[in-house]
Amino acid sequence: MDTDVVQAAAQYAEGVMGGEGFRYVSAVVANCKLLALELEAQEDQAVAIDTDALIIAGYLHDISTVTHGFLDHQVKSAEMAVEFLRKLDAPEEQVQRVEQAILTHTTVVAPDQRTETVTEGHILYDADKLGRLSGLAVVTSLIEFGARYPNRAVTGEVLAAILRHVEERFIELYQSLNTTPARNMARNKFNNTLAFLDGVIEHLSDATPI
């Protein structure tokens, strides 16, 4: 591993994105590493994964959102990543792999168009989406509910409706994942979320609305 470039990318991301943003991209990088290890262990993996390029792309894939927002952020983030890496004299092949991974990390590949060839962009897409299948999905849904219905109590009935919403979002996101390891991780995360919500709903079923 080219630790100097990887470390520089991590430091750059932390400096630009701040603590909260850096924690998120660090979680994406952790998912990237896990998925890469799982994929490299598969005998039918058609193309070797450039782990360094994948990790660098993981750190830099949202680098433009602080100043430019999320609209088409993959384009600006890729531009910023290329400029940063060339200043470090990173190998051009690595620069191009990072650029392509960031440019494609928001692209959904239709199931009938997927092949055995997995790119860094496919893995980064999966790693980025896996973060939405944790307890954060529940918190996000509760925040959305509170913003839409500020005076409505959170009851077991309301949580059941949120659960259905989370399930719908999970199915859509799950179907978009590119790799088998990502789908396996997604199932585990979703099952944990369901177990948490089921427990909360059961607790609230006989309780006073909050």
C-alpha positions as CSV (number, residue, x, y, z in Angstrom):
1,M,0.0,0.0,0.0
2,D,1.2,3.5,-0.8
3,T,0.7,4.7,2.7
4,D,2.0,8.2,2.0
5,V,-0.6,9.0,-0.6
6,V,-3.4,7.3,1.3
7,Q,-2.5,9.2,4.5
8,A,-2.3,12.4,2.6
9,A,-5.8,11.8,1.1
10,A,-7.2,11.1,4.6
11,Q,-5.6,14.3,6.0
12,Y,-6.9,16.3,3.1
13,A,-10.4,15.0,3.5
14,E,-10.4,15.6,7.2
15,G,-9.2,19.2,6.7
16,V,-11.8,20.0,4.1
17,M,-14.8,18.1,5.5
18,G,-14.3,18.6,9.2
19,G,-14.9,16.0,12.0
20,E,-18.5,14.9,11.1
21,G,-17.9,14.6,7.4
22,F,-14.6,12.8,7.9
23,R,-16.2,10.3,10.2
24,Y,-18.7,9.4,7.5
25,V,-16.1,9.0,4.7
26,S,-14.0,7.0,7.2
27,A,-16.9,4.6,7.6
28,V,-17.2,4.4,3.8
29,V,-13.5,3.6,3.6
30,A,-13.9,0.8,6.2
31,N,-16.7,-0.7,4.1
32,C,-14.5,-0.4,1.0
33,K,-11.8,-2.4,2.7
34,L,-14.2,-5.1,3.9
35,L,-15.8,-5.5,0.4
36,A,-12.4,-5.5,-1.3
37,L,-11.2,-8.3,1.0
38,E,-14.3,-10.4,0.3
39,L,-14.1,-9.8,-3.4
40,E,-10.4,-10.7,-3.7
41,A,-11.2,-14.0,-2.0
42,Q,-13.6,-14.9,-4.7
43,E,-12.1,-17.2,-7.3
44,D,-14.2,-15.7,-10.1
45,Q,-13.1,-12.1,-9.6
46,A,-12.2,-11.1,-13.1
47,V,-10.1,-8.0,-12.4
48,A,-7.7,-7.3,-9.6
49,I,-8.9,-4.4,-7.4
50,D,-6.5,-1.5,-6.9
51,T,-7.0,-1.2,-3.1
52,D,-5.0,2.0,-2.8
53,A,-7.1,3.7,-5.5
54,L,-10.3,2.5,-3.9
55,I,-9.3,3.8,-0.4
56,I,-8.2,7.1,-1.8
57,A,-11.5,7.4,-3.7
58,G,-13.4,6.6,-0.5
59,Y,-11.8,9.4,1.3
60,L,-12.2,11.9,-1.5
61,H,-15.6,11.0,-3.1
62,D,-17.6,13.7,-1.2
63,I,-14.7,16.2,-1.0
64,S,-16.6,18.9,-3.0
65,T,-19.9,18.8,-1.1
66,V,-18.7,21.3,1.6
67,T,-18.4,24.1,-0.9
68,H,-20.5,22.9,-3.9
69,G,-23.3,20.8,-2.4
70,F,-24.4,17.4,-3.5
71,L,-25.8,18.2,-7.0
72,D,-23.5,16.4,-9.4
73,H,-20.9,16.3,-6.6
74,Q,-19.2,13.3,-8.2
75,V,-17.9,15.5,-11.1
76,K,-16.4,18.2,-8.9
77,S,-15.1,15.8,-6.4
78,A,-13.3,13.9,-9.1
79,E,-11.8,17.1,-10.4
80,M,-10.6,18.1,-7.0
81,A,-9.2,14.6,-6.4
82,V,-7.2,14.6,-9.6
83,E,-5.8,18.0,-8.9
84,F,-4.8,16.9,-5.4
85,L,-3.2,13.6,-6.5
86,R,-1.2,15.2,-9.3
87,K,0.3,17.7,-6.9
88,L,1.6,14.6,-5.0
89,D,3.0,13.1,-8.2
90,A,0.8,10.0,-7.7
91,P,1.1,7.5,-10.6
92,E,-1.1,8.5,-13.5
93,E,-2.8,5.1,-13.6
94,Q,-3.8,5.4,-10.0
95,V,-5.1,9.0,-10.6
96,Q,-7.3,7.7,-13.4
97,R,-8.6,4.9,-11.3
98,V,-9.5,7.2,-8.5
99,E,-11.1,9.6,-10.9
100,Q,-13.3,6.9,-12.5
101,A,-14.3,5.5,-9.1
102,I,-15.5,8.8,-7.9
103,L,-17.2,9.7,-11.2
104,T,-19.2,6.4,-11.2
105,H,-19.9,6.0,-7.4
106,T,-23.4,7.5,-7.8
107,T,-24.3,5.4,-10.9
108,V,-26.8,2.7,-10.5
109,V,-26.1,-0.3,-12.7
110,A,-29.2,-2.3,-13.8
111,P,-29.1,-5.9,-12.7
112,D,-29.2,-7.2,-16.2
113,Q,-26.2,-5.1,-17.1
114,R,-23.9,-6.3,-14.3
115,T,-21.0,-8.5,-15.2
116,E,-18.4,-10.5,-13.2
117,T,-16.0,-7.6,-13.6
118,V,-16.1,-5.4,-10.6
119,T,-14.5,-1.9,-10.6
120,E,-13.5,0.4,-7.8
121,G,-16.5,2.5,-8.7
122,H,-18.9,-0.4,-8.1
123,I,-17.3,-1.1,-4.7
124,L,-17.4,2.6,-3.7
125,Y,-21.1,2.8,-4.7
126,D,-21.9,-0.2,-2.5
127,A,-19.8,1.0,0.4
128,D,-21.4,4.4,0.3
129,K,-24.9,3.0,0.3
130,L,-24.3,0.5,3.1
131,G,-24.1,3.4,5.6
132,R,-27.8,4.0,5.0
133,L,-28.9,0.6,6.2
134,S,-28.0,1.0,9.8
135,G,-29.8,2.7,12.7
136,L,-29.2,5.9,10.8
137,A,-32.1,5.0,8.5
138,V,-34.4,4.9,11.5
139,V,-33.1,8.2,12.9
140,T,-33.5,9.8,9.4
141,S,-37.0,8.6,9.1
142,L,-37.9,9.9,12.6
143,I,-36.4,13.3,11.7
144,E,-38.4,13.4,8.5
145,F,-41.6,12.4,10.3
146,G,-41.0,15.1,13.0
147,A,-40.4,17.8,10.4
148,R,-43.5,16.8,8.5
149,Y,-45.8,16.3,11.5
150,P,-44.3,18.4,14.3
151,N,-47.3,18.1,16.6
152,R,-48.0,14.3,16.2
153,A,-47.0,11.9,18.9
154,V,-44.6,9.0,18.2
155,T,-46.7,5.9,18.9
156,G,-46.3,2.3,18.1
157,E,-48.6,2.8,15.1
158,V,-46.3,5.6,13.9
159,L,-43.2,3.5,14.3
160,A,-44.9,0.7,12.4
161,A,-45.5,3.1,9.5
162,I,-41.8,4.2,9.7
163,L,-40.8,0.6,9.6
164,R,-42.7,0.1,6.4
165,H,-41.0,3.1,4.9
166,V,-37.6,1.8,5.9
167,E,-38.4,-1.6,4.3
168,E,-39.4,0.1,1.1
169,R,-36.2,2.1,1.0
170,F,-34.1,-1.0,1.9
171,I,-35.6,-3.0,-1.0
172,E,-34.8,-0.2,-3.5
173,L,-31.3,0.3,-2.2
174,Y,-30.6,-3.5,-1.8
175,Q,-31.5,-4.1,-5.4
176,S,-29.1,-1.4,-6.6
177,L,-26.0,-3.0,-4.9
178,N,-23.4,-4.3,-7.3
179,T,-21.7,-7.0,-5.3
180,T,-22.7,-10.2,-3.4
181,P,-20.6,-9.2,-0.3
182,A,-22.4,-5.9,-0.1
183,R,-25.8,-7.6,-0.4
184,N,-24.8,-9.9,2.4
185,M,-23.7,-7.0,4.6
186,A,-26.9,-5.1,3.8
187,R,-29.1,-8.0,4.9
188,N,-27.3,-8.2,8.2
189,K,-27.6,-4.4,8.8
190,F,-31.3,-4.5,7.8
191,N,-32.1,-7.4,10.1
192,N,-30.5,-5.5,13.0
193,T,-32.6,-2.4,12.2
194,L,-35.7,-4.5,12.1
195,A,-34.9,-6.1,15.4
196,F,-34.3,-2.7,17.0
197,L,-37.6,-1.3,15.6
198,D,-39.6,-4.4,16.6
199,G,-38.4,-3.9,20.1
200,V,-39.3,-0.3,20.2
201,I,-42.7,-0.9,18.8
202,E,-43.4,-3.6,21.3
203,H,-42.3,-1.4,24.1
204,L,-44.5,1.5,22.9
205,S,-47.6,-0.7,22.2
206,D,-48.9,-0.4,25.8
207,A,-47.1,2.9,26.7
208,T,-48.3,6.5,26.8
209,P,-47.5,8.3,23.5
210,I,-44.4,10.5,23.7
